Amino acid sequence: MTRVTCAIIRNEENEVLVVQRGEKSDHPFKWEFPGGKVNDGETEEECIIREIREELSIDIVICERMSEVAYDYGKKHILLIPFVCDTLDELPLLSEHIAFKWITSRELRSIDYSEADIIVADNYLQANIEPDTSYVAIPDTDQSAAIDKELMAMVNNTMGAKEIEWIAASAIENSAIFKKLLDYSFSGDKKLAFHASWVLTKVCDRYPEIIYPYISGIIEKLNKIDNESTQRSFMRIISLTDITRISTKQHGILADHCFTALKSGFSAIAIKAYSMEILYKLAVLYPELVNELSATIFMLQGEGSAGIIARGQMVLKKLAEISNEPPRQKN
């Protein structure tokens, strides 16, 4: 049995990437989730990251490993190992496929897949099914134990876009729910922390003001977060805030954290991208950061990530304009 990995790659709109095989492939013109065979001495995680870079020239962040799928094609018997992944790269460069497209979860079942990928798509939809939440009643804010029990279960098991939006809307209406989501984001349970911080990004997208009373505490805890998915969510939230509303003490912490992330060989693509955006905002306030940030971005241009290169070039253009702008007021 041949071990094969595949990636269900999601973008920031929660769409999923599918790619189409060519005419001379084993499954001509069928669509599939990208991936490939596991090499000797290679872990499945190492394999999927390598395969996606080779096939699509994009970087991914692994969020979850799904159940394996065994399938007998007659000529070959495979064990397909799916990973749910995130990416910031919207435009893959195809080397083995003839087409790609980003589709919504609702469109997943309408695609003409290879047989094993049909099962993967169905398993993904089952795990991300959008339940009817109309019957769910959020307890009053004084019933903290009930909130914990019901909300934690909901957050820990949610992946559907509608369900996430529903919890986000509830958090905006009920401050106790928002605070619980924030607490869960620092949980040692990585799945719970990832889901909670992801919902928080949706809350902040819809109601940016809600995060400001808590932003200082988040910034001071950034270096203690070892959950890459949670780190990515908080960096996204911070990148969209008004930096001038954050104290100068937090500016220093942020600058150190972001430069460390950019210079690290282990930071995920998304974390580096958000770090660049945050540092650009800080450089507007502190022009003395421009040279260091420019030099760091130039260093990153050799990494080979299309997403980082493109974002880096955009930031470099904006940095070049800073010297022509009057300095902004600091807190």
C-alpha positions as CSV (number, residue, x, y, z in Angstrom):
1,M,0.0,0.0,0.0
2,T,1.4,3.4,-1.0
3,R,1.2,6.2,1.5
4,V,0.0,9.5,-0.1
5,T,-0.7,12.8,1.5
6,C,-3.1,15.5,0.4
7,A,-3.9,19.0,1.6
8,I,-7.3,20.7,2.0
9,I,-5.9,24.2,1.7
10,R,-8.1,27.1,2.9
11,N,-7.6,30.8,2.2
12,E,-8.7,33.7,4.4
13,E,-12.2,33.5,2.9
14,N,-12.4,29.9,4.1
15,E,-12.5,28.7,0.5
16,V,-10.8,25.4,-0.4
17,L,-8.2,24.9,-3.2
18,V,-8.8,22.1,-5.7
19,V,-6.5,21.2,-8.7
20,Q,-7.2,19.4,-12.0
21,R,-5.0,16.6,-13.4
22,G,-3.8,16.6,-17.0
23,E,-4.8,14.3,-19.9
24,K,-1.9,11.9,-19.5
25,S,-2.2,11.4,-15.7
26,D,-3.6,8.3,-13.9
27,H,-6.9,10.1,-13.5
28,P,-7.2,12.4,-16.6
29,F,-9.0,15.7,-16.0
30,K,-10.2,14.6,-12.5
31,W,-10.0,17.2,-9.7
32,E,-8.2,16.5,-6.5
33,F,-6.7,17.9,-3.3
34,P,-3.0,18.5,-4.0
35,G,-0.3,16.3,-2.5
36,G,1.8,13.2,-3.2
37,K,3.7,10.1,-2.1
38,V,5.6,10.0,1.2
39,N,9.3,9.4,0.7
40,D,11.4,7.0,2.7
41,G,12.4,8.5,6.0
42,E,9.9,11.4,5.6
43,T,7.0,12.1,8.0
44,E,3.6,12.7,6.5
45,E,3.8,16.4,7.7
46,E,7.1,16.9,6.0
47,C,5.7,15.3,2.9
48,I,2.7,17.5,2.5
49,I,4.7,20.7,3.0
50,R,7.3,19.6,0.4
51,E,4.7,18.4,-2.1
52,I,2.7,21.6,-1.9
53,R,5.9,23.7,-2.4
54,E,6.9,21.6,-5.4
55,E,3.5,21.4,-7.0
56,L,2.1,24.8,-6.3
57,S,5.0,27.0,-5.1
58,I,3.0,28.1,-2.0
59,D,3.6,27.8,1.7
60,I,1.0,26.2,4.0
61,V,0.4,26.0,7.7
62,I,-0.9,22.6,8.9
63,C,-4.0,23.0,11.2
64,E,-5.3,19.5,11.5
65,R,-4.8,15.9,10.4
66,M,-7.9,14.1,9.2
67,S,-8.8,10.4,9.2
68,E,-6.8,8.3,6.7
69,V,-8.6,6.9,3.6
70,A,-7.7,3.5,2.2
71,Y,-8.6,3.0,-1.5
72,D,-7.9,0.3,-4.0
73,Y,-7.7,1.6,-7.6
74,G,-7.0,-1.8,-9.0
75,K,-3.5,-1.0,-10.3
76,K,-2.6,0.6,-7.0
77,H,-3.8,0.6,-3.5
78,I,-3.2,3.8,-1.6
79,L,-3.5,5.1,2.0
80,L,-4.5,8.8,1.6
81,I,-3.6,11.0,4.6
82,P,-5.4,14.3,4.5
83,F,-4.3,17.5,6.2
84,V,-6.4,20.7,6.7
85,C,-4.1,23.6,6.0
86,D,-4.2,27.4,5.8
87,T,-2.3,29.7,3.4
88,L,-2.0,33.3,2.5
89,D,-0.9,32.5,-1.1
90,E,-3.9,33.0,-3.4
91,L,-2.2,32.3,-6.8
92,P,-0.5,28.9,-6.9
93,L,2.1,28.2,-9.7
94,L,1.1,24.9,-11.3
95,S,3.8,22.5,-12.2
96,E,1.9,19.2,-12.3
97,H,-1.7,20.2,-12.8
98,I,-3.6,22.1,-15.6
99,A,-6.0,24.2,-13.6
100,F,-6.9,25.3,-10.1
101,K,-9.9,27.0,-8.4
102,W,-11.0,28.1,-5.0
103,I,-14.4,26.8,-4.0
104,T,-16.8,27.2,-1.1
105,S,-17.7,24.3,1.2
106,R,-21.1,24.1,-0.4
107,E,-19.4,23.5,-3.8
108,L,-17.2,20.7,-2.6
109,R,-19.6,17.9,-3.5
110,S,-20.2,19.3,-7.0
111,I,-16.6,18.6,-8.1
112,D,-15.6,15.7,-10.3
113,Y,-12.9,14.1,-8.1
114,S,-10.7,11.0,-8.2
115,E,-12.5,8.3,-6.1
116,A,-10.3,8.6,-3.0
117,D,-10.7,12.4,-3.0
118,I,-14.5,12.0,-3.0
119,I,-14.2,10.3,0.4
120,V,-11.8,13.0,1.7
121,A,-14.2,15.8,0.6
122,D,-17.1,14.0,2.2
123,N,-15.2,13.5,5.5
124,Y,-14.2,17.2,5.5
125,L,-17.8,18.3,5.0
126,Q,-19.0,16.0,7.8
127,A,-16.4,17.5,10.1
128,N,-17.4,21.0,9.0
129,I,-21.1,20.6,8.7
130,E,-23.1,23.7,9.5
131,P,-25.6,22.6,12.1
132,D,-28.9,24.2,12.8
133,T,-28.0,26.4,15.8
134,S,-31.4,28.1,16.1
135,Y,-32.3,25.9,19.1
136,V,-29.1,26.7,21.0
137,A,-29.7,29.1,23.9
138,I,-26.7,30.9,25.3
139,P,-27.0,31.1,29.1
140,D,-27.2,34.4,31.0
141,T,-23.9,36.1,31.8
142,D,-24.2,35.1,35.5
143,Q,-24.3,31.4,34.7
144,S,-20.6,31.1,34.0
145,A,-20.4,27.3,34.6
146,A,-23.1,26.7,32.0
147,I,-21.4,29.1,29.5
148,D,-18.2,27.2,29.9
149,K,-19.7,23.8,29.4
150,E,-21.9,24.7,26.4
151,L,-19.7,27.3,24.7
152,M,-16.5,25.2,25.1
153,A,-18.1,22.2,23.4
154,M,-19.4,24.4,20.6
155,V,-16.1,26.1,20.0
156,N,-14.1,22.9,20.3
157,N,-16.2,21.2,17.6
158,T,-17.0,24.0,15.3
159,M,-15.4,24.5,11.8
160,G,-18.4,25.4,9.7
161,A,-18.4,29.0,8.5
162,K,-22.0,29.7,9.5
163,E,-21.5,28.3,13.0
164,I,-18.4,30.4,13.4
165,E,-20.3,33.5,12.3
166,W,-23.1,32.7,14.8
167,I,-20.7,32.4,17.7
168,A,-19.0,35.6,16.7
169,A,-22.3,37.5,16.6
170,S,-23.1,36.1,20.0
171,A,-19.8,37.3,21.4
172,I,-20.4,40.8,20.1
173,E,-23.8,40.8,21.9
174,N,-22.6,39.1,25.1
175,S,-19.3,40.3,26.6
176,A,-19.1,37.2,28.8
177,I,-18.9,35.0,25.7
178,F,-16.2,37.2,24.2
179,K,-14.1,37.0,27.4
180,K,-14.5,33.2,27.4
181,L,-13.3,33.0,23.8
182,L,-10.3,35.0,24.8
183,D,-9.6,32.7,27.7
184,Y,-9.9,29.6,25.5
185,S,-7.4,31.1,23.1
186,F,-4.7,30.7,25.7
187,S,-5.8,27.2,26.6
188,G,-3.3,24.3,26.6
189,D,-5.8,22.5,24.4
190,K,-4.4,23.4,21.0
191,K,-7.6,22.6,19.1
192,L,-9.8,24.6,21.5
193,A,-7.3,27.5,21.4
194,F,-7.1,27.6,17.6
195,H,-10.9,27.5,17.1
196,A,-11.5,30.2,19.8
197,S,-8.8,32.5,18.4
198,W,-10.2,32.0,14.9
199,V,-13.7,33.0,16.0
200,L,-12.1,36.0,17.7
201,T,-10.8,37.2,14.3
202,K,-14.3,37.0,13.0
203,V,-15.6,39.1,15.9
204,C,-12.9,41.7,15.4
205,D,-13.6,41.8,11.6
206,R,-17.2,42.7,12.4
207,Y,-16.6,44.9,15.5
208,P,-12.9,46.1,15.7
209,E,-13.5,48.3,18.8
210,I,-14.1,45.2,20.9
211,I,-10.5,44.2,21.1
212,Y,-8.9,47.4,22.4
213,P,-9.5,46.9,26.1
214,Y,-7.7,43.6,25.9
215,I,-5.0,44.3,23.3
216,S,-2.2,45.2,25.8
217,G,-2.6,41.9,27.6
218,I,-2.6,40.0,24.3
219,I,0.6,41.7,23.1
220,E,2.4,40.9,26.4
221,K,1.5,37.2,26.1
222,L,2.5,36.8,22.4
223,N,5.9,35.4,23.2
224,K,4.3,32.7,25.5
225,I,2.0,31.4,22.8
226,D,3.5,28.2,21.4
227,N,0.3,27.3,19.4
228,E,1.2,28.5,15.8
229,S,-2.5,28.7,14.8
230,T,-3.4,30.9,17.8
231,Q,-0.3,33.0,17.2
232,R,-1.4,33.6,13.6
233,S,-5.0,34.6,14.6
234,F,-3.7,37.2,17.2
235,M,-1.1,38.6,14.8
236,R,-3.9,39.0,12.2
237,I,-6.0,40.9,14.7
238,I,-3.1,43.1,15.8
239,S,-2.2,43.9,12.1
240,L,-5.7,45.3,11.6
241,T,-5.7,47.5,14.7
242,D,-4.9,51.2,15.0
243,I,-1.4,51.1,16.3
244,T,-1.6,54.7,17.6
245,R,-4.2,53.4,20.2
246,I,-1.7,51.0,21.7
247,S,0.8,52.2,24.3
248,T,4.5,52.8,23.6
249,K,5.4,50.0,25.9
250,Q,3.5,47.6,23.7
251,H,5.0,49.1,20.6
252,G,8.4,48.0,21.8
253,I,7.2,44.5,22.7
254,L,5.5,44.2,19.3
255,A,8.6,45.4,17.4
256,D,10.8,42.8,19.1
257,H,8.3,40.0,18.6
258,C,7.7,40.8,14.9
259,F,11.4,41.2,14.0
260,T,12.1,37.9,15.8
261,A,9.4,36.2,13.7
262,L,10.7,37.6,10.4
263,K,14.2,36.5,11.1
264,S,13.3,33.1,12.3
265,G,13.5,30.1,10.0
266,F,10.7,28.4,11.8
267,S,7.9,31.1,11.6
268,A,4.9,30.3,9.4
269,I,4.3,32.2,6.2
270,A,1.2,33.9,7.7
271,I,2.9,35.0,10.9
272,K,5.7,36.6,8.8
273,A,3.2,38.4,6.6
274,Y,1.4,39.9,9.5
275,S,4.7,40.8,11.2
276,M,5.6,42.9,8.2
277,E,2.3,44.7,8.2
278,I,2.6,45.4,12.0
279,L,6.2,46.6,11.6
280,Y,5.3,48.9,8.7
281,K,2.7,50.6,10.9
282,L,5.3,51.0,13.7
283,A,7.8,52.4,11.2
284,V,5.3,55.1,10.3
285,L,5.5,56.1,14.0
286,Y,9.2,55.4,14.4
287,P,11.1,56.1,11.1
288,E,14.2,54.8,12.7
289,L,12.8,51.3,12.1
290,V,12.7,51.8,8.4
291,N,16.2,50.7,7.6
292,E,16.1,47.5,9.8
293,L,12.7,46.5,8.4
294,S,13.8,47.1,4.8
295,A,17.0,45.1,5.3
296,T,15.0,42.2,6.9
297,I,12.5,42.2,4.0
298,F,15.3,42.1,1.4
299,M,16.7,39.1,3.3
300,L,13.3,37.4,3.0
301,Q,13.1,37.8,-0.8
302,G,15.4,34.8,-1.1
303,E,13.1,32.5,0.7
304,G,11.2,31.5,-2.4
305,S,7.6,32.1,-1.0
306,A,5.5,33.9,-3.6
307,G,3.3,35.2,-0.8
308,I,6.1,36.7,1.2
309,I,7.9,38.1,-1.8
310,A,4.7,39.9,-3.0
311,R,3.8,41.2,0.4
312,G,7.4,42.3,1.0
313,Q,7.6,44.2,-2.2
314,M,4.3,46.0,-1.2
315,V,5.7,47.0,2.2
316,L,9.0,48.1,0.7
317,K,7.1,50.5,-1.6
318,K,5.2,51.9,1.4
319,L,8.4,52.2,3.4
320,A,10.0,54.3,0.6
321,E,7.2,56.9,1.1
322,I,7.6,57.2,4.9
323,S,10.4,59.8,4.7
324,N,8.0,62.1,2.7
325,E,5.3,62.0,5.4
326,P,5.1,64.1,8.5
327,P,5.6,62.0,11.7
328,R,2.4,60.8,13.4
329,Q,1.6,61.5,17.0
330,K,2.6,58.8,19.5
331,N,0.7,57.8,22.6
